[in-house]
Amino acid sequence: MDWRPTLNDRRGPLYERLVDALADDIESGRLHRGQRLPTHRALAKALAIDLTTVTRAYGEARRRGLTEARVGQGTFVAESRARAPRAVAAGIEFDLSMNLPPEPIEADLEGRIVRGFDRLRRDYGITDFLNYQHAGGSERDRGIAADWLRRRVRTAAAPSLLISPGTQTALVALLLALIRPGEVVLADALTYPGFKAAAATVGVRLIGVEADAGGMIPPALDEACKRQTAKVVYLVPTIHNPTTVTLTQARREQLAAVIRRRGLLLFEDDAYGSLDPKQQPIATLIPERSYLAASFSKTIAPGLRVSLLLVPDRTAAASVGNALRAVAQMPVPLTVALVLRWLSDGTADEIIAAVRAEAAARQRLAAKILAGQTYNAHPRGHHLWLSLPTAWNRTEFASHIQRQGLAVVTSDSFSVGGTPEHAIRVALGAARNRAELAAALDLLAVALRSPPPAGRIV
């Protein structure tokens, strides 16, 4: 195609200006995913620059994940932003065990981070961000965060909001501040392993509550409160991890009524809420009893380590803030400043929209490849909850596909007592791009259609 970028208004080495122009044109929509780029020789001639400069620029663009080379076809704008491979166990080619957000090319996450840090440097310098800061964020920071969160949570206000270095840290701090060792916390019978780990670390008892296809059953929660002296219930109401269930508004209201009647506190994990923003958190129904953690780990990137923690009032904010300080001292000032700028100028919304669209595309790809299999999914979620054929043992199936290079997580990792479902979680967002995801799902589909290997007699 006839792509001829303007380079004269940019600074830096010529090859870097060419890469930056490519990134900007992808972000603006002038170039779209899968679009063919000019050959090295054609672009060098069109721009009247040396061929080696174009070759170096194309190589750097490929390293950044902006482009991909196809043998015998040329260079194309990448279908997805290819993240660097994570360190995984030997023999694992496709690791779909970690529930990561995808990095779509439209989000231009690396480019936005580089430009964002450069603007922070120009506006404030870097030194100020290397000093100790308020444990839960400054008043200004909390105000910006509350303004953004208020679009989904009408009760969000700066005095009752804290900025935490990730939701995992927030969960530990909440347990330390509000629960004593040995006390009971209620959760879904299948729940987030990170919360299981936090509860075990703090020494609280985690009791599973029965759920159906619509999520935690309100009468079951009520009955659990009769049998146990519980203080807290932990819920993931939107795109539950691992079952993918999103509670209906009616179910949310019913659970809120039980929580209020039984005098429980709610720990609401809103990790995936921005992927389905029409859903109202349960915290909006019972703000006086709710501790809501809204993370950016599943909607932008986990490495930012920024989560917004909304608590009932100033007194609760002071108590939880002290626990946060004890656990992690403070969030990372530089990434907090970056995220807050993104919240203010609309960048965060643009990135989340791109992640949401990529998640939807990956769900459609999975539906095509896994047609005929039984699984639950949210149309914009990052994972599947896939039922296994009865002929297979869960552990044997996971081991079987791992030997072929594919890693997933069985239901045992999520179980809170009892016998877990005969299922696995498949993290679609963990694949580096759609081509890798398709290859991994093809492998999975073949394994699901195959009988278990015959036992070896010795």
VENUR-V350575 format. One record per residue. N is the residue number from 1. RES is the residue in one letter. SS is DSSP state (@ for helix, = for strand, . for the rest). PHI is phi in degrees with one decimal (* if undefined). OMEGA is omega as a letter, one per 40 degrees, with the letter a starting at -180 (none if undefined). Layout:
<<N | RES | SS | PHI | OMEGA> <N | RES | SS | PHI | OMEGA>>
This chain:
<<1 | M | . | * | a> <2 | D | . | -92.6 | i> <3 | W | . | -97.1 | a> <4 | R | . | -131.8 | a> <5 | P | . | -74.1 | i> <6 | T | . | -93.6 | a> <7 | L | . | -114.6 | a> <8 | N | . | -66.6 | a> <9 | D | . | -91.7 | a> <10 | R | . | -114.6 | i> <11 | R | . | -109.3 | i> <12 | G | . | 102.3 | i> <13 | P | . | -56.2 | a> <14 | L | @ | -59.6 | a> <15 | Y | @ | -66.8 | i> <16 | E | @ | -69.6 | i> <17 | R | @ | -62.3 | i> <18 | L | @ | -67.3 | i> <19 | V | @ | -64.9 | i> <20 | D | @ | -62.7 | i> <21 | A | @ | -64.6 | i> <22 | L | @ | -61.5 | a> <23 | A | @ | -61.6 | a> <24 | D | @ | -65.0 | a> <25 | D | @ | -71.2 | i> <26 | I | @ | -68.4 | a> <27 | E | @ | -63.4 | a> <28 | S | @ | -77.0 | a> <29 | G | . | 96.4 | i> <30 | R | . | -64.0 | i> <31 | L | . | -109.9 | a> <32 | H | . | -121.3 | a> <33 | R | . | -57.3 | i> <34 | G | . | 82.2 | a> <35 | Q | . | -77.8 | a> <36 | R | = | -77.9 | i> <37 | L | . | -99.4 | i> <38 | P | . | -60.7 | i> <39 | T | . | -65.6 | i> <40 | H | @ | -55.0 | a> <41 | R | @ | -68.1 | a> <42 | A | @ | -67.7 | a> <43 | L | @ | -69.4 | i> <44 | A | @ | -60.1 | i> <45 | K | @ | -67.7 | a> <46 | A | @ | -64.4 | a> <47 | L | @ | -96.6 | a> <48 | A | . | 57.6 | i> <49 | I | . | -126.7 | a> <50 | D | . | -71.6 | a> <51 | L | @ | -60.3 | a> <52 | T | @ | -65.2 | i> <53 | T | @ | -66.7 | i> <54 | V | @ | -66.6 | i> <55 | T | @ | -60.8 | i> <56 | R | @ | -65.1 | i> <57 | A | @ | -64.6 | i> <58 | Y | @ | -64.4 | i> <59 | G | @ | -65.3 | i> <60 | E | @ | -67.6 | i> <61 | A | @ | -63.2 | i> <62 | R | @ | -67.4 | i> <63 | R | @ | -62.8 | i> <64 | R | . | -77.6 | a> <65 | G | . | 85.2 | a> <66 | L | . | -79.6 | a> <67 | T | = | -132.6 | i> <68 | E | = | -141.8 | i> <69 | A | = | -97.8 | i> <70 | R | = | -115.7 | a> <71 | V | . | -57.0 | i> <72 | G | . | 77.5 | a> <73 | Q | . | -119.2 | i> <74 | G | = | 125.1 | a> <75 | T | = | -109.2 | a> <76 | F | = | -129.6 | i> <77 | V | = | -61.3 | a> <78 | A | . | -61.6 | i> <79 | E | . | -67.9 | i> <80 | S | . | -142.4 | i> <81 | R | . | -74.4 | a> <82 | A | . | -81.2 | i> <83 | R | . | -71.5 | i> <84 | A | . | -64.2 | a> <85 | P | . | -60.7 | i> <86 | R | . | -78.4 | i> <87 | A | . | -69.4 | a> <88 | V | . | -128.8 | a> <89 | A | . | -62.3 | i> <90 | A | . | -57.8 | i> <91 | G | . | 90.7 | i> <92 | I | . | -92.1 | i> <93 | E | . | -93.1 | a> <94 | F | = | -123.3 | a> <95 | D | = | -102.5 | i> <96 | L | . | -105.9 | a> <97 | S | . | -95.4 | a> <98 | M | . | -98.7 | a> <99 | N | . | -83.9 | a> <100 | L | . | -100.6 | i> <101 | P | . | -76.2 | i> <102 | P | . | -70.1 | i> <103 | E | . | -118.7 | a> <104 | P | . | -66.2 | a> <105 | I | @ | -59.4 | a> <106 | E | @ | -65.3 | a> <107 | A | @ | -71.6 | a> <108 | D | . | 45.3 | a> <109 | L | @ | -61.8 | a> <110 | E | @ | -63.0 | i> <111 | G | @ | -63.6 | a> <112 | R | @ | -66.3 | i> <113 | I | @ | -64.9 | a> <114 | V | @ | -60.3 | a> <115 | R | @ | -67.7 | i> <116 | G | @ | -65.1 | i> <117 | F | @ | -64.9 | i> <118 | D | @ | -65.4 | i> <119 | R | @ | -67.4 | i> <120 | L | @ | -61.7 | i> <121 | R | @ | -62.0 | a> <122 | R | @ | -66.6 | a> <123 | D | @ | -79.9 | a> <124 | Y | @ | -127.1 | a> <125 | G | . | 81.2 | a> <126 | I | . | -97.8 | a> <127 | T | @ | -55.9 | a> <128 | D | @ | -60.0 | a> <129 | F | @ | -81.5 | a> <130 | L | @ | -97.2 | a> <131 | N | . | -99.3 | i> <132 | Y | . | -64.5 | i> <133 | Q | . | -126.6 | i> <134 | H | . | -60.7 | a> <135 | A | . | -57.7 | a> <136 | G | . | -106.7 | a> <137 | G | . | 98.7 | i> <138 | S | . | -71.0 | i> <139 | E | @ | -59.5 | i> <140 | R | @ | -63.7 | a> <141 | D | @ | -59.9 | a> <142 | R | @ | -66.6 | i> <143 | G | @ | -66.0 | i> <144 | I | @ | -62.5 | a> <145 | A | @ | -63.5 | a> <146 | A | @ | -65.1 | i> <147 | D | @ | -60.0 | a> <148 | W | @ | -70.1 | a> <149 | L | @ | -68.5 | a> <150 | R | . | -63.2 | i> <151 | R | . | -65.4 | i> <152 | R | . | -109.0 | a> <153 | V | . | -123.2 | a> <154 | R | . | -62.4 | a> <155 | T | . | -87.5 | a> <156 | A | . | -63.3 | i> <157 | A | . | -148.0 | a> <158 | A | @ | -56.1 | a> <159 | P | @ | -63.3 | a> <160 | S | @ | -111.7 | i> <161 | L | = | -123.8 | i> <162 | L | = | -124.4 | i> <163 | I | = | -103.4 | a> <164 | S | = | -112.9 | i> <165 | P | . | -76.5 | i> <166 | G | . | 95.0 | a> <167 | T | @ | -71.2 | i> <168 | Q | @ | -58.9 | i> <169 | T | @ | -63.5 | i> <170 | A | @ | -62.3 | a> <171 | L | @ | -64.6 | i> <172 | V | @ | -62.4 | a> <173 | A | @ | -62.4 | i> <174 | L | @ | -63.0 | i> <175 | L | @ | -63.4 | i> <176 | L | @ | -66.1 | a> <177 | A | @ | -79.3 | a> <178 | L | @ | -118.6 | a> <179 | I | . | -125.3 | i> <180 | R | . | -97.7 | i> <181 | P | . | -54.8 | a> <182 | G | . | 93.4 | i> <183 | E | . | -75.1 | a> <184 | V | = | -101.6 | i> <185 | V | = | -120.8 | i> <186 | L | = | -95.9 | i> <187 | A | = | -154.6 | i> <188 | D | = | -59.0 | i> <189 | A | . | -61.8 | i> <190 | L | = | -117.9 | a> <191 | T | . | -144.4 | a> <192 | Y | . | -60.0 | a> <193 | P | @ | -59.4 | i> <194 | G | @ | -63.2 | i> <195 | F | @ | -73.1 | i> <196 | K | @ | -57.8 | a> <197 | A | @ | -66.0 | i> <198 | A | @ | -63.5 | i> <199 | A | @ | -63.0 | i> <200 | A | @ | -65.2 | a> <201 | T | @ | -64.6 | a> <202 | V | @ | -81.3 | i> <203 | G | . | 88.8 | i> <204 | V | . | -97.5 | a> <205 | R | = | -91.1 | a> <206 | L | = | -102.1 | a> <207 | I | = | -115.8 | a> <208 | G | = | -81.7 | i> <209 | V | = | -114.4 | a> <210 | E | . | -61.4 | i> <211 | A | = | -130.0 | i> <212 | D | = | -122.9 | a> <213 | A | . | -63.7 | a> <214 | G | . | -99.8 | i> <215 | G | = | 108.4 | a> <216 | M | = | -56.3 | a> <217 | I | . | -86.9 | a> <218 | P | @ | -55.2 | i> <219 | P | @ | -62.1 | i> <220 | A | @ | -67.8 | i> <221 | L | @ | -64.0 | i> <222 | D | @ | -61.5 | a> <223 | E | @ | -65.2 | i> <224 | A | @ | -62.3 | i> <225 | C | @ | -69.1 | i> <226 | K | @ | -71.1 | a> <227 | R | @ | -84.3 | a> <228 | Q | . | -123.7 | i> <229 | T | . | -88.4 | a> <230 | A | = | -97.4 | i> <231 | K | = | -112.4 | a> <232 | V | = | -135.8 | i> <233 | V | = | -123.5 | i> <234 | Y | = | -106.0 | a> <235 | L | = | -135.4 | i> <236 | V | . | -120.4 | a> <237 | P | . | -72.5 | a> <238 | T | . | -116.2 | a> <239 | I | . | 54.0 | a> <240 | H | . | -56.4 | i> <241 | N | . | -105.8 | f> <242 | P | . | -108.1 | a> <243 | T | . | -76.7 | a> <244 | T | . | 72.3 | a> <245 | V | . | -65.6 | i> <246 | T | . | -114.1 | a> <247 | L | . | -65.5 | i> <248 | T | . | -69.9 | i> <249 | Q | @ | -61.8 | i> <250 | A | @ | -62.1 | a> <251 | R | @ | -65.7 | i> <252 | R | @ | -61.7 | a> <253 | E | @ | -65.8 | i> <254 | Q | @ | -65.9 | i> <255 | L | @ | -66.4 | i> <256 | A | @ | -61.3 | i> <257 | A | @ | -64.0 | i> <258 | V | @ | -65.3 | a> <259 | I | @ | -59.0 | a> <260 | R | @ | -66.7 | a> <261 | R | @ | -64.7 | a> <262 | R | @ | -89.6 | i> <263 | G | . | 69.7 | i> <264 | L | . | -80.0 | i> <265 | L | = | -100.9 | i> <266 | L | = | -107.8 | i> <267 | F | = | -99.5 | a> <268 | E | = | -105.6 | a> <269 | D | = | -96.4 | a> <270 | D | . | -102.3 | a> <271 | A | . | -58.3 | a> <272 | Y | . | -110.1 | a> <273 | G | @ | -56.9 | a> <274 | S | @ | -72.2 | i> <275 | L | @ | -78.1 | i> <276 | D | @ | -137.3 | a> <277 | P | . | -66.9 | i> <278 | K | . | -74.2 | i> <279 | Q | . | -74.6 | i> <280 | Q | . | -91.2 | i> <281 | P | . | -57.5 | i> <282 | I | @ | -61.2 | i> <283 | A | @ | -57.3 | i> <284 | T | @ | -70.7 | a> <285 | L | . | -87.8 | a> <286 | I | . | -136.1 | a> <287 | P | @ | -60.6 | a> <288 | E | @ | -71.9 | a> <289 | R | @ | -120.8 | a> <290 | S | = | -115.8 | i> <291 | Y | = | -123.2 | a> <292 | L | = | -106.1 | i> <293 | A | = | -107.9 | i> <294 | A | = | -111.5 | a> <295 | S | = | -98.4 | i> <296 | F | . | -105.0 | a> <297 | S | . | -67.3 | a> <298 | K | . | -101.5 | a> <299 | T | . | -115.7 | i> <300 | I | . | -128.4 | i> <301 | A | . | -164.4 | a> <302 | P | @ | -68.0 | a> <303 | G | @ | -68.5 | i> <304 | L | @ | -67.9 | a> <305 | R | . | 52.2 | i> <306 | V | . | -131.2 | i> <307 | S | = | -138.1 | i> <308 | L | = | -99.9 | a> <309 | L | = | -115.5 | a> <310 | L | = | -99.7 | a> <311 | V | . | -118.9 | a> <312 | P | . | -63.5 | a> <313 | D | . | -161.7 | a> <314 | R | @ | -62.3 | a> <315 | T | @ | -62.5 | i> <316 | A | @ | -64.5 | i> <317 | A | @ | -62.6 | i> <318 | A | @ | -66.2 | a> <319 | S | @ | -65.8 | a> <320 | V | @ | -69.8 | i> <321 | G | @ | -60.4 | i> <322 | N | @ | -63.7 | i> <323 | A | @ | -66.3 | i> <324 | L | @ | -60.5 | i> <325 | R | @ | -63.3 | i> <326 | A | @ | -68.2 | a> <327 | V | @ | -80.7 | a> <328 | A | @ | -138.6 | i> <329 | Q | . | 68.3 | a> <330 | M | . | -172.2 | i> <331 | P | . | -71.6 | a> <332 | V | . | -73.5 | a> <333 | P | @ | -57.0 | a> <334 | L | @ | -68.1 | i> <335 | T | @ | -73.3 | i> <336 | V | @ | -62.1 | i> <337 | A | @ | -60.8 | i> <338 | L | @ | -63.8 | a> <339 | V | @ | -63.7 | i> <340 | L | @ | -64.4 | i> <341 | R | @ | -63.9 | i> <342 | W | @ | -64.4 | i> <343 | L | @ | -65.4 | a> <344 | S | @ | -73.8 | a> <345 | D | @ | -99.2 | i> <346 | G | . | 92.0 | a> <347 | T | @ | -61.1 | a> <348 | A | @ | -58.1 | i> <349 | D | @ | -62.6 | i> <350 | E | @ | -66.7 | i> <351 | I | @ | -65.2 | a> <352 | I | @ | -61.9 | i> <353 | A | @ | -62.2 | i> <354 | A | @ | -67.3 | i> <355 | V | @ | -64.3 | i> <356 | R | @ | -61.9 | i> <357 | A | @ | -66.3 | i> <358 | E | @ | -67.0 | i> <359 | A | @ | -60.9 | i> <360 | A | @ | -63.7 | i> <361 | A | @ | -64.4 | i> <362 | R | @ | -69.9 | i> <363 | Q | @ | -64.3 | i> <364 | R | @ | -65.1 | i> <365 | L | @ | -62.5 | i> <366 | A | @ | -64.2 | i> <367 | A | @ | -61.4 | i> <368 | K | @ | -71.4 | a> <369 | I | @ | -74.5 | a> <370 | L | . | -99.4 | i> <371 | A | . | -54.3 | a> <372 | G | . | 96.1 | i> <373 | Q | . | -88.1 | i> <374 | T | . | -99.2 | i> <375 | Y | = | -155.3 | i> <376 | N | = | -107.1 | i> <377 | A | = | -158.7 | i> <378 | H | . | -102.4 | a> <379 | P | . | -60.4 | i> <380 | R | . | -125.6 | i> <381 | G | . | -87.8 | a> <382 | H | . | -94.1 | a> <383 | H | = | -143.8 | i> <384 | L | = | -118.0 | i> <385 | W | = | -117.3 | a> <386 | L | = | -108.2 | i> <387 | S | = | -75.1 | a> <388 | L | . | -94.0 | i> <389 | P | . | -58.5 | a> <390 | T | . | -63.0 | a> <391 | A | . | -67.9 | a> <392 | W | . | -95.9 | i> <393 | N | . | -82.8 | a> <394 | R | @ | -55.7 | a> <395 | T | @ | -63.5 | i> <396 | E | @ | -64.7 | a> <397 | F | @ | -65.5 | a> <398 | A | @ | -61.1 | i> <399 | S | @ | -67.8 | a> <400 | H | @ | -61.3 | a> <401 | I | @ | -74.8 | i> <402 | Q | @ | -65.9 | i> <403 | R | @ | -63.2 | i> <404 | Q | . | -92.8 | i> <405 | G | . | 103.4 | a> <406 | L | = | -121.1 | i> <407 | A | = | -111.5 | i> <408 | V | . | -134.7 | a> <409 | V | = | -123.6 | i> <410 | T | = | -84.4 | a> <411 | S | @ | -62.9 | a> <412 | D | @ | -58.5 | a> <413 | S | @ | -67.1 | a> <414 | F | @ | -103.5 | a> <415 | S | = | -73.1 | i> <416 | V | . | -112.6 | a> <417 | G | . | 75.3 | i> <418 | G | . | 73.9 | i> <419 | T | . | -97.7 | a> <420 | P | . | -73.4 | i> <421 | E | . | -61.6 | i> <422 | H | . | -86.4 | a> <423 | A | = | -151.2 | i> <424 | I | = | -132.1 | i> <425 | R | = | -100.3 | a> <426 | V | = | -117.6 | a> <427 | A | = | -90.2 | a> <428 | L | @ | -70.5 | a> <429 | G | @ | -70.5 | a> <430 | A | @ | -72.6 | i> <431 | A | . | -64.9 | a> <432 | R | . | -67.8 | i> <433 | N | . | -161.2 | a> <434 | R | @ | -68.7 | i> <435 | A | @ | -63.3 | i> <436 | E | @ | -65.8 | i> <437 | L | @ | -62.5 | i> <438 | A | @ | -59.7 | i> <439 | A | @ | -63.8 | i> <440 | A | @ | -66.3 | a> <441 | L | @ | -70.8 | i> <442 | D | @ | -60.2 | i> <443 | L | @ | -61.3 | a> <444 | L | @ | -63.8 | a> <445 | A | @ | -61.7 | i> <446 | V | @ | -63.5 | a> <447 | A | @ | -63.1 | a> <448 | L | @ | -67.1 | a> <449 | R | @ | -86.2 | a> <450 | S | . | -96.2 | i> <451 | P | . | -75.8 | i> <452 | P | . | -60.6 | i> <453 | P | . | -63.8 | i> <454 | A | . | -63.6 | i> <455 | G | . | -63.7 | a> <456 | R | . | -89.0 | a> <457 | I | . | -97.3 | i> <458 | V | . | -128.7 | none>>
